[in-house]
Amino acid sequence: SSVYPPTFIVPTICTSLIQNPGALKEEGNTLFNAGDMQGALCFYTKALKLSHSQAESAVLHRNRSACYLKLEDYTKAEADASKALDADPGDVKARFRRAQALQKLGRLNEAFLDAQRCAQMEPTNNTFKEMLRLLGAQSQKKVTIQMSSTDARVQQMFSLLLDPSAQPSDRQKAAQNLVVLSREEAGAEQIFRNDGVKLIQSLLGSNQEEVVLSALRTLVGLCTGHQSRTMAIVNELGMEQLCGVMGSGASAVSLAACHLLQVMFEALTEGMNREIRGKDEAILPEPSRELRSMLRHLVEMMPASSVSGPGRDSAINLLVKQVPRKSQRNPDNSLTLWVIDQGLKKILEVAGTVPEMSEGPPLTDNSHMSCSVLLSKLYDDLKSDAERENFNKLCEEYVQHHFGRPGLESKLRAIQTVSVLLQGPSDVGNRTLEMSGMMDAVISLCASEVVCHQQVAVEALIHAAGKAKRASFITANGVALLKDLYKKSENDQIRVRALVGLCKLGSAGGTDFSMKQFAEGSTLKLAKQCRKWLCNESLPPTSRRWAIEGLAYLTFDADVKEDLVEDRNALQAMFQLAKSEDKTVLFAVGSTLVNCTNSYDVDKPDPQMVELAKYAKQHVPEEHPKDAHSFVEKRLMKLLEAGVVSALVCMGKQESPALTETCRECIARVFLALVERQEDRGTVVAQGGGKALLPLVSESTDVGKTKAAQALAKITITSNPEIAFPGERIYEVVRPLVSLLTLDCTLLQNFESLMALTNLAGISERLRQKIIKEKAVPKVEGYMFEEHELVRAAATECMCNLVLSTEVQQLYVATGNDRLKLLVLYSGEEDERLRKAAAGTLAMLTAEQPELCARIPGTTSHWLEILQALLLSDSLELRHRGVVVMLNLMQAEKSLAETLMESEALEILSVLAKSTEQSPISRAAQHCLDKAIEYGIIKKPEEGGEGNEP
């Protein structure tokens, strides 16, 4: 990865002898005391333009805030007080002024918090106490007025909705207004207390879809983050009605009901997210009865023929999200055990349904995949061998029951169930596949003349082919059969499935170029046919999805990758399917893109071990020549041109069990590959890649989270973070970046994280506080000792920006640590990048915390040599840092100034000050000499004299 210089801040020195910020501030104070607010404002503003000291700027902002208060410009008063607090959160005067401004602006809650903080800092201050009392009274009055106003609006909406003579459009508008009111706590409470749940219950039976949607969204507002209201609503409406709405045919209504039930689950399991002041709600009953009722109804929806396909998918989605434990550290998996005990056979009923047969509940194209994910999640959540054995036993009993029954339909149900299990908990699927006669039945049914029978059997064969235990058996017995089906079948749906089976078997060698299953050129022919079917819009989406499945296996071969990225039509067709309603395609598209971008992990063996293996005549994996870096880079460019970013963004937004953690990992891997080149990062960000990466750092596998975090780091290094992650989104980037600062991550990931954090820390105090809150400072300090010079320098650069925060400065001020010593020593290192970062940090600290200046001579006996070397450096940046540190030392103590003037520093500074160009370095050097003259250490040079004499 290229090394990109981060932005880190170096203090500059104002050398205006005519307009000194301090003098301007004093003049402003005089005018303020005299009552001339406009005049004072003018002087404070001039001083701010000249000031380069953070502490001084904070005082000026605070003073200017007072002027704006007097002038009744409360918006500017609040802004200036906030700037002062950014620099020093402990500034009680600035906080009080902000409270006054916020009060006048009507932002009473914020004003109350500021006034409360002031009273905590100075408990005896009567002014603060009085302001708190006034704000409390004003807030109460405002709440009363709001409640009265909200109550009137709620009653108005109720009247319209209950009026049978009202126009349908008016009732629809009233229902939508109710949704808006429910999103505010006052509105939600008024709706609930005015018997609004009964009204909403009647709206759920409306024939107008928009009214039903509004009713569901209103319930979402009432339940969000409120446990007691949710329990009351569950009991009043009943789960039967809610599940009935979700199971209705309308897709939009089903999704809205699913969202409502999810909100209810979260409210019941996580409790209230915000403070509740009502005394009736202080003691909450245990919500487990309501939770079990919700789960029971969801499980009962599985085999019900009255439930629509989308409704059933929504129920499965809810079980996937709410039943398994969120963390393995939580020992309680009782919900999973309850669902397995009460509902596993009902889930298997859905898994074993063959849609083309009349018997069984209606399904969508996504139902089987969703069942696989649910079964896998439940199995993975089990804690002991006994629990897993019980799961296996229940599945085997179900499959055996149907396989042993007379009639072909029952056997097909058993085979379809095995297919779903093989895609989910594959260990369980393998056990059912090994049951007596199962594999023979699959192979014999592949030759059936009935298309749907053939289809079920071929799919089972394909899913079995991926399992190591069965691959050799199928290669021996199934390849000829699959080839025969592919060549002779007249049905394209069967042919494409047979093709995928051949693709799967043909790619058994993975990326190993030497492991070829089929004759030379066979994989290219198979891939060509897959691309042809993929682009054939006359085929149903399910068949086209199988074509991508085939490419997911074939793209292990670099020749296939090259052909695919050259086929713009095939890429466009694949991306369109990725954005479609068919969620089962997500993993196949993700896998294909991972293969094309070579973003999978490859363990490169030690060259000596390779030679030993060759000598011992052991197999050594070989990389395809077209998997070289130059080929991969060209493929990435072609994918970007074809619109891969928008496809990935859409894939990441899908609300479906098919978007598994493994699928998200694939998306994260591809994003990381796409941002590898600096010039491509802008394109990725512009098309929504930055926003799409943020969810992937929390909802993916551990590897996927790391890959997504590294992609965010690369973007943050070279793009303006405020543009790449606008608004509040920029604060979400901090945690994933800090997560890369661990020993589990590579040095490259550590390095990129440090550079990205450096850029963020240079933007604002709020971002620095976020970085500090995420406990990044100790980690950054740890990497300042790293052996690798680039990582060590990057960590020091990051610290250079972090020391702008008072909190971090205090770490250096605290006694009994060697932090300051490390900076002084690093300022004398050979590595120029490290020296710049260390000297910059030293310049910051000595400017903001003058007491540290006196400690520098005690850090090392070579401190003076190190500072003089900075002054004599060929690098202007190092020279600038050195002269700033010198000036800070001289301003701190006269004794330090004497020590410096007795050394060669006097001569060096004199030369620097005489520079014909008026640069920051020469001006700062002149300031040093002026300070020495002021102390009486040296004499002012005579006109035309030789220079400064001690």
N, C-alpha and C positions, 0 to 999 in steps of 0.2 A: 504493500500500500504506500502511496506517495505520502510525504510528510508535508503538511500544510501549516504554515506559521499561524498560531492563534493570535487573537487580539488581546494583549494585556497592557494595562494602563500604567503610565509613568507620570509622576507629578511634574508640572511645569512651574517655573518661578516668574512672577510678575516683577518687572524691574523698573516700572514707571516711577521716576523720582518726583514727578509733578503731581500725579494723582495716585496717592497711596490708598488702598482699600480701607485701611484702618482709619486714616484721617477723614475719608469720605463718610465712614460710618459714624464717627464722632460728630461730624457736621450735621448728619442726618438726625442723630439723637438730640442735638441742640434744637433743631427746627421742630422736631416732634414735641419736645417739652414746651416749646413756645406756641404750640397749636397750629403750626404751618404744616398740615399733612401732605399737601401736594409737593412742597419743597422737600420734606423729609423723604417722600416716596422717590423723588428724582435722585437724591444722593444715594439712597440704598440701592437703587437700580444700577447706578454707575459703579458703585462699589462691587456689586455682584458680577458685573461684566469683567472687572479686573481681578477679582478674587480667584485664587487657585487652591485655597485651603478649604477642605471639606467642613471643618469645624467653624471657620469664619463665615462660610456661605450659609451654614445652618442658622447662625445668629442673625445674619442679614435677612434671610427668608422669614425668620420669626418676627423681626422688627417690621418688615414690610407688611406682614400679615396684620400687625396691629394698625398700621396706616389704613389698610383696606377696610378693616372693621370700622374705623372712625368715619371713613368715606362711604360706608354702607355698601361696599362692593364685596358681598359675602362669598361669592363663588371664587374670586381671586384670593380672598383671605383664607378660605379653606385649602386652596391649592398650595399656597405658600407655607402654611402651617404643616401640611402633609410632607412637603419637601424637607422642612426642618426636622420632622420626626423620622423621615427616611434615614437621615444622617445620624440622629441621636434619638432613639425611641424613649429615652429617659428624660427628655426635655419637657418639664412640667408646664412651663409657660406656653410653649408651642402647642401642647396638647389642650390646654385651657382655651387658647385662642381658636383652635379648630372646633372645640365644643361650642364656643359662642357662635362661630360662623354656621355650623351645622344646625344649631337651634334656629337661627334666623332663616335658614333655607328650608326648614320644616322637616329635616331628617332627624327626628327626635330620638329614634332608637340608637343611631350612631352617636349622637351628641351625648346621650345618657351613658354609653360605654366609655367615652372619653372623660366625661366628668367623674364617673365612678373610679377610673384609673387615677385621675388627679387626686381624688380624696384618699385613695389607698396610699399614694406616694406621700401626701402631706395630710395626715388624719386630723390635725388641729386647725386646718385652714377653714374658717367659717364661710368664706366666699364660695369654696367648692361645695360645702355642705348645702348652702342655700340654693346653688344652681341645681344640685341633685334633686332637692325637694321640688323646685319649680318644674324641672323636666319630668319628674314622676307624675306630677299633677297634669301637665300638658299631654303626656303620653296617654294617661287614663282617659282624658277627655276625648282625645283623637280616636282611641279605640271604641269608645261609646258611640261617637258619631258614625264611625265606620260600620259598627255592628248594626246601628239603626238603619243606615243607608243600605247595607247588604241585605238586611232582613226585608226591607221594602222591595228590593230588586228580586229577591227569591220569591216573595209572595206574588209579585207581578208575573213571573215566569210560570208559577204554579197555576195562577188564574187562567192564563192563556192555554196551558196544556190541558186543563180540566174542562175548558169551555168547548162543548160539542159543536157550537156554531162557528168556532174560529176557523179561519181559512187554513188548509193543510200547510201552505208555505209559512204562515205565521206560527203555527205549532212547531214546525221544523226549526224555525229561527229561535223560538223560545227554548227548545231542547238543546240547541247549540250554545245558547247563552248560559244555560244551566251547567254545561261542561266547563265554561270559562270560570263561573263562580265557584265550582267545586275545587278548582286548582288553588284557591286561596283558603287558608285555614278558617278565616271568619265565614266565608261563603259555605265551605264544607260543613261547618258546625251548624249553621243556620238551616241548611237543607236537611241535615240529619235530625235536628231537634224539631223541625216542623213536619215530621212524618213524611219526609221526602222519599224514603225508601219504598213506601207503598206505591207512591206515584210512579217511581222508576220501574217498579215491578209491572205496573200496568203498561208502561211504555215498551217493555220488552216483548209484549205480545202484539205490537203494532205491525201493520202490513208494510209500512214504509221503512225501507232499509236504513235510511239516514237517521230516522228517529230511534231505531234500535241501537245503531252505532253510538248516537249521542247518549243514550241511557247507559250503555256499557262504559263509555268514557267518563261519564259523571260518577259512576261507581268507582272507577279507578282513582279519581280525585278524592273521594271519600275514604278510600282504604289505604292510600299511599302513606306508609310510615305510621299508621295509627292502628294499634293492635285491638283496642277495645271496640272501636267502630267496626272493624273488620269482622270480629267475632259476632257482633250483633247482626250485621248484614248477612253473614253466612247462615245464621240461625233463622233470620226472618225470610230471606229469599229461598233458602234451601238449595243444596247442591244439585238436586235433580233438575231444577229449572235452569240453573246456570250451565250445567253440562248439556242440557237439551238445546240451549241457544248455541253452544259451541259445536254441537253435533249437527246443526242445521246445514242445509246445502250451500248457503251463501259463503263464499271464501272470505270476504272482508269481515263479515259478522263473526265467523269462526275465529279468525285471527284476533279480533278485538276482544272476544270472550276469553280466548287463551291468554291474552295480555292481562286481563282483569284477574284471572285465576292465579297467574304468576305473581302479581302484585299482592294478592291475598295471602299466598304462601309466604312471601317474603315478610309481610307484616306480622303474620302469626309466628314465624320462626325467629325473626330477628328483633321483634318488639318495635318500639317507637324510636324513630331516628331523631326526633326533636323533643324538646322539653314540653311536658304537658302539665298545666297548672291546675286543672280541674280536680277538686278533692275527691269526686266520685271515681276518678280514674287513677287514683294514687295506688290502689291495690288491684292488680289485674288477675283474673282467674287463669288457670292453666289452659292453654289453647290446644292441648293434644287431642281432645275429643273432636274438635272441628277439623284438625289436620287429618285425622284418620277417616273422618267422613268424606273429606275431599278426595283422599287417595282411593277410598273404596269405590266412589262413583267413577273416578277416572279409569280404574281397572275394569269396572263393569262395562264401560264404553267399548272396550277392545273388541269383543266378538259380536256386539249388538248390530243387527242388520239395519236397524233404523238410523244408525249414526252415519253421516256422510264421510267420504274419504278424507277431505280436508279436516273435518272435525276429529276423526280418529288420529290423524297425523299430529294435530294440536295436542291431543291427550298424551300421545307418546312423547312429544317434545317436552311437555310439563313434567312427566315422570323422569325423563332424562335429566332435566335441570334440577329438580327438587328432591329426588329420593336419595341418590348416592351421596356420601359424605363429600363436603367441599375440600376437606383436608384429611389425609390419612392419620394425622396426629389426633384427630377426634376419635375416641374409642367407640363411640356409639353408632353402630350401623343397624339399629333396630328397624328403621323404616325400610331398609333394603330387605331384611329378613322377612318383614311383614308382607311386602309386595311379592316376594318369591313364594311365600307360603300361601297367600290368598289369590295371587294373580298370574303366576308363571304360566300355567296351562292356558289361561286366557290370552296371554301375549303370544304363546306358541300357536294358538288358533289363527291369529292374524298372520304369523310367520308362514304357516302352512297353507294359506289360502292361495289358490291358483285363480287369478282374476277371470280367465276365459271360461272357467267352469261356473255353472249357475249357483252352486252351493257356496256359501261363505259371505262374509261382510264385504261391502264395497271398499276398494282400495284406490290409492293414487299411485303414480309411478314411483313415489318416494317412500311408500309405506314399508316395503320389505327392508330397504336400507335403514330406515328409522328403527325398525324392530331389531335389526342386527346391532345397531349402536346401543339401544336400550339394554339388550341382553348382555352385551359386552360390559357396559357400565355396571350392571347389577353383579355380574360375575367378578369383576375386578374389585368390587367393594367388599367382597367376602374376606373374612379374617383368618379362618382356620381350614384345615383339610376336611374336617367334618362338614363344615358349611358348603365347601366346594363339592364334596361327594354327594351331598343331598341335591344340589343343583343338577349335577350330572345325572343322578338317578331319576329325577323328575323329567328331564329332557329325554332320556332313554326310554322311560315308560311311555311317554307321549308318542314318540316316533315308533316304538315297537307296537303300540296299540293300533296305530293306523296302518303300519306296514304289514301286520299280521292279519288284518281283516280282508275278507274277499272283496274283489272288485278293484278295477284299475284306478279309479278316482282316489280311493283311500291310499293306495301306494304312492300316487303322485303327490298327495298331501304330505306324506312322510318324507319324500325326496325333497320337496320344496322347503320343508322345515330344516332338513339337513343343510341345504344351500344357505339359508339365512344364518344358521349357527356357524357354518364355515366362514362367513363374512364377519361374524361377531366374535363370540368366545371360541376361537378356532380349536382349542383343546377339546372342548365339549363336542364340537362338530366332528372332529376326527374320530372320537369314540363312537358316535352314532353312525358314522360312515363305515366303521369296521364291523358293524352288526352283520350277522350271517345273511348273505344274499343281497345286501344293499348295493354293493358295487356292481354285481352282475346285473341287477335290475336296472341300474343307471345305464350301463353299456347297451343292454338289449333295447331299452326304450329309445335310445338314440336313433335306432333304425325304424322307429314307429312311423306309420304313414300319417298319423294325426299331428298336425303342426304344433299345437299347444303341448302335446305330450313330449314331442321331440325337444321343444324349447326348454321345458323344465329339466329334462335329462341332460341336455347339452350344457345348460348353465351350471348344474350340479357338478358335471365333469370338469368344467372350467375352474370353478372354485376349489375343487379337490386337487387340481393340478398344481396349485401354488403351495401345497403342503408337502414337506420333505418326505414324509412317510409314504405318500401315495404317488409322488412324481415318477419314480422308476416304474411302478406298475402301470401307470397310465401311458408313459412313454412307450412301454412294450405293447400294451393292448389297445390304447386309445388313439394313437397318432394315425394309424391307417384308417380307423373309423372316421376321425375328424377330417382327414384329407378327402375321404370319399364323400362325406357330407358337403364339404366346401365345393368340390368339383361337380357333384351330380345333383344336389338339391336345387329345386326350382324356386324355392322360397328364400328371398334375400334375408329375411329375419333369421332363418336357420343358418344360412351361409355366413353371415357376419359373426354369429356366435361361434360357429366352428372355426372361423378364422382367428378369433380371439384365443380360443383354446390352443391353436397352433402357435400363435404369437407367444403365449405364456410359456409353452414348452420350449419354443425356440430361443427364449431369452434366459434360460436357466443359468447361463454362464455370467449373467450380469454384465458389468463393464469389462470383463476379462476378454480381450481381443482373441486370445488363443483358444478360448472355450467355445467352439462353434457347434451348435446342436444340429443344424441343417447344412445342406450344401451351400457353397459360395453363391451369393446373390439371392438366395431364397428369402431372407429377411427383407430385402429391398422390394421384392415382388409382393410380399405380404403387406408391407407398409404402403405401397402404392395403391393396393386395393382398399386398405383402410382409409386412406385419404380420399379415394374416389367415393366411398360410401359416406364418408363424413360430409362431403360437399353435395351429396344427393338429397335435395330438400324434399323429394317425393317420398323418401323413407320416413317412417315414424321416428320421433325423437329418441325413443328407447333404443332403436336399432343403431341410430347415429351415435348414441352414447357408447354402445359397444365398440364402435369403430375407434373412439378415443381410448377406450380400455385397451384395445389392441396396440395402439401407438404408445401407451404408457409402458408396455412391456418391450416393444420393439426399439424404442428410443434409447435403450441401453447401448445400441449399436450406433457409433458416431456417423456412419454413412446414412443411416435413417434420419438422424438429427439434421444433418446437412440438407437432405432432400426436403424435410418438413419445413424448415425455416425459409427455404426458397419458394415454397408453395404458398403464396399470399392468400389464395382463396381458402386453402385448408386451415390456415391460422385464423382467418376471419370467422370461418364456420365454427371452429373450436371455441373462440372467444364468445361468439353469440350464444352457443349452448351453455357456456359457463355463466352467462347472465340470465339464462332462461329459468322457467319454473321448475325444471327437472334438477333437483338438488343432488341426485345420485351421481351426477357427472363431476362433482367438485373434486373428489380425490383423484380421479383419472386425469383431469386437466392439470391439477397441481403436480402430480407425479411426472407427467409428460414434460411440463415446464422445468421441473427440477433436473430432469435428465438432459434437456436441451441446453440448459445454462450451466451444466456440470456443478450444480450447487450442493450436490451430495458430499458427504465426508469421505475422503479417500485416505486410507492409511498408507503412507509411502514407506515401504520397507527399507531397512538399512542396506546400502549397496553391498557391504561385505557379506551380509546374510543372504542376499540374492545370489552372490557368487557361490557361496557355500551350498545353497539349495540346488543351483544348477549342477554343481560338482556331484552332489548326492543324487542327481537325476530326479529331484522333486519338482512338482509343478510350480512355476513362478507366474503370477498374473502379469499380463502385458497390457499396456495402455495403447488404445487405438491412436494412430498418427493424427487423426482428425480431432482428437480430444486435447490437442496442444493449445496453449493459451491464446495464440493468434486466431485459431478457428473459433474458440469459445467467444472471444471478444466480438468477432463479426456476427456470430449468431445472436448475441445480446442486442447488437445494434438493429438487426433485422426484426427482432421481436418488439423492440421499442417502436420502430416505425409502423409495425402492424397493429399497435394499440394494446400491448400486453398489460400496461399499467391500469387502464380503465377496467379490464377484465379482472385483474387481481383485486381492485378496489371493490367491485361488485361481489366477487366471491367472498371477501371478508365480511361483507354486510349481511350475508344470508342468515336468517333465523331458522336454522334447521339442525336436527341431530346429525345430519350428514356432514355438517361442517365440524368435524371432530378436531380434537387437539392435534392429531397427526396431520390432518388436512391444513390446519392453521400453520403448523410447522413448515409444510411445503411452501405456503404463500410467503412466510417470513424468509425462507431460504432464497426464493426467487428474487424478492425485494433486495436482499443483501447483495446478490449477484448483480442486479441492475444498477445499484449505486456504487459499484466498485470503481468505475471511472468517474472522475470529478466532473467531467463535462456533461455527463448524463443525469446528474443529480437534480439540476434545475427542472428538467423535463419530468422526472418522477414526481417532484414536489408540485409542479404546476398541474399535474393530472390527478392530484389527490393522494399521492403515495405517502406523504408525511402523516396525514390524518389517519390513513388506513393502517399504518404501522402501530399506532398507539394502543389499540385494543389487543394487538398480537403480543405485547409485552406482558399482558396479564392473563390472557386466555389462550394458552398453547402448552406444548410440552416444555420441559426445562430447556432443551436444546433450542426449540423454537423461540422461546422468550429471549434467550441470549442472542440469537441471530437477529431478531427484530430490534433489540437494544443496540446492537452494533451498527445496524443500518441507520438507526436514528442518530447515532454518534457521527457517522460519516456525513450525514446531511447537515448536522449542526456545526461541523468543523468548517465546511466550505460555503454554506448558505447563510444568509442573514437569518438567525433564529426567529426574529420577530416577524419575518415575512413567511418563513417556512411553517411556523407554528403560531398563527396569529391569536391575539386575545389571551384567554386563560389557558389555552392549549399548551402554551410554552412551559407552564409550570408542571404539566403532566410528563414532560420529557425528563425532568430531573431524576426521578426515582429509577427508571430503567438505566440511565447512564451510571448512576451510583452502583447499581447492581453488577456492573461490569468490573468494579474495583474489588475483585476477589482473586484468591489464588487459583480457583477453579477455572478462571478465564485465562486466555493466552495473553502474552505480553503485548501483542498487537491490539487486542481488545482493551487492555488496561490503558495503553497509550492513547488510543482513539477516544476513549471515555474521558481521560484527563484533558485532552485538547478541547473536546466539546464542552466540558464543564468550565474550562477557562473562558470560552466565549460567552457562556451564559452568565458567569459570575461578573463579567465586565459590563453587563447591561443595566442592572438595577439592584438596589438594596433588597427589594422584595425577593428577587431571584436568589440573591446570596443567602438570605434568611431561609429560603426553601432548601437550598443545598446544605446549609448548616443543620436544619431540622432533620434531614435525611441521614444525619451522622456521617457525612462525607469527609469532614475535616481530618479526623484521625486517620482515615484511609489515605487521603492525599499526603499527609505527613509521612505515612509509612512508605509510600512510593518515592518520597524524596531521598530515601536511602537505597533505592533499587540500583543494582549493578549496571543494568543497561542504561547507557548515557541518555538515549532519547526519552526513555520513560522518566528518568530522574529529572531531566530538564523540563518535561511537560508537567510533572507534579509541582515543580518549583514555580513555573509560570502560572499554574492554577492558584497556588498559594498567593502569588503576587496580586491577583484580583480579589481573592477572598479576604485579604487583610484590610480591604476598604471597610469591612464590617467591624464595629467596635468589639463585638464578641470575640472575633479571631485575634484582634490586637491584644485583648486582655490575656490571651494564652501566652503571648510573648512578654507581656509586662509581668506576669506571675513569676515569682522567684523560684529558684531551684530547678530550672530546666535549661537545656542547651540549644533551644530553638534559635536564639539570636546568634550564637556561636556558629551554628551550621550555615546561616546566611552569610556571615562574614567570610568563612572559609570557602564557601562556594563562589563568592565574589572574586576569589583569587585562583579559581580552577582554570585549566587550559581550554575546556569546552566553552566556546563563546556563547552558545545558546544558554547554557546553564548560568554563566556569569551574568548575562543580561537579566535573566529572571531573578537571580538572587540579589543583584545590585538594585533592581527595580523594587523588589520587596523591601529591601533595606531602606531605600529612599522614602517609600510610603510610610514605613513604621516610624522612622525618625522624624518625619514631618508631623504625623498624627499623634505620636506618643513621645514627646521630647525627653521624658525621663529615661528612655532607652539609650539615648546618646551617651550618657555617662557610663553605661555598662559596656560599650563597645571596646574600649581599651582593655577590659578584663577578659575578653573572649579569647584572644590569642596575642602572643607577643609580636606577631607579624601584621597586626591590624593596619598600622600606618603604611607599611609597604604595599599592602593590598589596595588601599585607597589611592595611593600615589600611582600604582600600576593602572588603575581605572582611568585616572586623569591623563596618563600618557598613552592610553590605548589608541590604536589606529581606527577603532570603531567609534564613530561619533555618538552612537547610542550609549556605549559603555562610558564614554567620556562625560556625557550629559548626566548619566546616573551618578557617576563619581562626584561631580561638582555639586549636585543636589545634596548628596549625603554630607559632603564637606560643609556646605552652607548650613544644613540642619544642625550639625555638630557645633559649629561656631555660634549659632544663635542660641543653642541650649545652655552653654556654660562658657564663661570667660576662660576658665582653666584649660578647657578643651581647645579653645581658639588659640591660646598661648602655645600649647603643645604643637598644634598644626603649623603655626607661624614660625616656630623654631626649627621646623623640618624643611625638606626640599619642596614641600607643598606650596610655600610662599612663592618660590621662583616659578613653579609650574603654573600657579594661578595667575601670576603677573603676566606670563606669556599668553595664557588663554584670554585674559581680559583685554590685551592689546590687539586682539584679532580685528582686522579691518571690517570684517562682516559682523554686523550686529545680530549674532545668533543667540539662542537661549543659553548656550554654553558660556559665551563671552559675558553675557549679562549676569549670569549666576556667579561667574568667577569674580566680576567686579563687585557684586554684592558681598562676597566673602571678604574682599579687601576693604570695602567700606565699613564692614562690621568690625574688622581688626582696627581700623582707624578710630572708629567710635569707642572701642575699648581702650584706645591709647597704646595698643601693642606695637603698631607701626605708625609712621608719620605720613601725612598727606604729601604726595610728591609736589615739588615746586614746578611752576610753569617751565616746561622745557627740560626738567630734571631727568635724572637717569632712571628713577623708579622709586619704589617704596623702600624706606630705610627703617629697620627696627630700632 
